[in-house]
Amino acid sequence: MHPEPTVTSLPACQAGAAFEPALHLRKPGHRIPRQLLLTAAALLALAGCASVPAPTAQMALANAAVNSAVAAGGVEMAPTETALAREKLRRAQAAMATEDHAGALRLSQQAQADAQLAEAKAQAEKARRSAQALQEAGRVLREEMARQPR
């Protein structure tokens, strides 16, 4: 709660001026235009959310990510993530067909993330297998060197 304005609570430049309390208090009639503006802004924001454009670019990104995951060996090395990505992409395409653009956007983003995870897991598995093969080759080489006469 703010105290009522008094001559002592006013800035020094206004202290000597004639004091009219009604001029310094907010009038109830001034709130209506502000409330109208806030209501109109809220309605415009809601209207903007209702008309989500078709996420064609995001759909293309998700499709490319799924294809990249499959090409990287995701089906073999990250089957769960690849299957999730494919299923979400299929559901996103179905949402696009029914013009549920918000759902299509959400599902295509999830499909892209799942596909990127599948690709990363596939690449990690390939790297692990390569490291294992190099260790085995090093072990064999050490055994061969140990057998040779000095």
C-alpha positions in Angstrom: 0.0 0.0 0.0 1.3 3.4 -0.9 0.5 6.4 1.3 -1.6 9.2 0.0 0.5 11.8 -1.8 1.2 14.9 0.4 3.1 18.0 -0.2 6.1 16.5 1.6 6.0 13.4 -0.5 6.1 15.3 -3.8 9.3 16.1 -5.6 10.9 19.4 -4.5 10.0 21.0 -7.8 6.3 20.5 -7.2 6.4 21.2 -3.4 5.6 24.9 -3.9 3.1 24.3 -6.6 -0.6 24.2 -6.0 -1.4 20.7 -4.9 -4.4 19.0 -6.5 -4.7 15.4 -5.2 -7.1 14.3 -8.0 -4.4 15.1 -10.6 -1.8 12.9 -8.9 -4.0 9.8 -8.4 -4.9 7.4 -11.2 -8.4 7.9 -12.3 -10.5 4.7 -12.7 -11.5 5.7 -16.2 -7.9 5.5 -17.4 -7.7 1.7 -16.8 -10.3 0.8 -19.4 -8.1 1.7 -22.4 -5.2 -0.2 -20.9 -7.3 -3.2 -20.1 -8.7 -3.1 -23.6 -5.2 -3.0 -25.1 -4.0 -5.9 -22.9 -7.1 -7.9 -23.9 -6.6 -7.2 -27.6 -3.0 -8.1 -27.4 -3.8 -11.4 -25.7 -6.4 -12.2 -28.3 -4.0 -11.5 -31.1 -1.4 -13.7 -29.5 -3.9 -16.5 -29.2 -5.0 -16.0 -32.8 -1.3 -16.2 -33.8 -0.9 -19.5 -32.0 -4.0 -21.0 -33.6 -2.6 -20.6 -37.1 0.7 -22.4 -37.0 2.2 -22.6 -40.5 3.0 -26.0 -42.0 6.4 -27.1 -40.8 7.7 -28.2 -44.2 11.3 -27.3 -43.5 11.3 -29.1 -40.1 9.7 -32.1 -41.8 12.5 -32.2 -44.4 15.1 -31.9 -41.6 13.5 -34.8 -39.7 13.4 -36.9 -42.9 17.0 -36.2 -43.6 18.0 -37.0 -40.1 16.2 -40.4 -40.2 17.8 -41.2 -43.6 21.2 -40.2 -42.2 20.7 -42.4 -39.1 19.8 -45.4 -41.3 22.8 -44.8 -43.5 25.1 -44.7 -40.5 23.9 -48.1 -39.4 21.3 -47.1 -36.9 19.0 -50.0 -37.8 21.7 -52.5 -36.7 23.5 -50.5 -34.0 20.7 -48.3 -32.5 17.5 -50.1 -33.4 15.3 -48.7 -30.7 16.2 -45.1 -31.4 15.9 -45.6 -35.2 12.5 -47.2 -34.8 11.3 -44.4 -32.6 12.5 -41.8 -35.1 10.8 -43.5 -37.9 7.5 -43.9 -36.0 7.5 -40.2 -34.9 8.2 -39.1 -38.5 5.3 -41.3 -39.7 3.0 -39.7 -37.1 4.3 -36.2 -38.1 3.4 -37.0 -41.7 -0.1 -38.1 -40.6 -0.5 -34.9 -38.6 0.5 -32.9 -41.7 -2.1 -34.7 -43.7 -4.8 -33.7 -41.2 -3.4 -30.2 -41.0 -2.4 -30.5 -37.4 0.6 -28.3 -37.9 1.5 -27.9 -34.2 1.5 -31.7 -33.7 3.4 -32.2 -36.9 6.1 -29.7 -35.8 6.4 -31.3 -32.3 6.6 -34.8 -33.7 9.1 -33.9 -36.5 11.3 -32.2 -33.9 11.2 -35.3 -31.7 11.9 -37.6 -34.7 14.9 -35.5 -35.7 16.3 -35.7 -32.1 15.7 -39.5 -32.0 17.4 -39.9 -35.4 20.4 -37.8 -34.3 20.7 -39.9 -31.2 20.5 -43.1 -33.3 23.2 -41.8 -35.6 25.4 -40.8 -32.7 25.0 -44.2 -31.1 25.7 -46.0 -34.4 28.9 -43.9 -34.8 29.9 -44.6 -31.2 29.4 -48.3 -31.7 31.5 -48.2 -34.9 34.2 -46.4 -33.1 34.1 -48.9 -30.3 34.4 -51.8 -32.7 37.3 -50.1 -34.5 39.1 -49.6 -31.2 38.5 -53.2 -30.3 39.9 -54.4 -33.7 43.0 -52.2 -33.2 43.6 -53.6 -29.7 43.3 -57.1 -31.1 45.7 -56.3 -33.9 48.1 -54.9 -31.4 47.9 -58.0 -29.3 48.5 -60.3 -32.3 51.5 -58.2 -33.3 53.0 -58.4 -29.8 52.6 -62.2 -29.8 54.3 -62.4 -33.2 57.1 -60.2 -32.0 57.5 -62.4 -28.9 57.8 -65.6 -31.0 60.6 -64.2 -33.3 64.2 -65.1 -32.2 66.3 -62.2 -31.1 
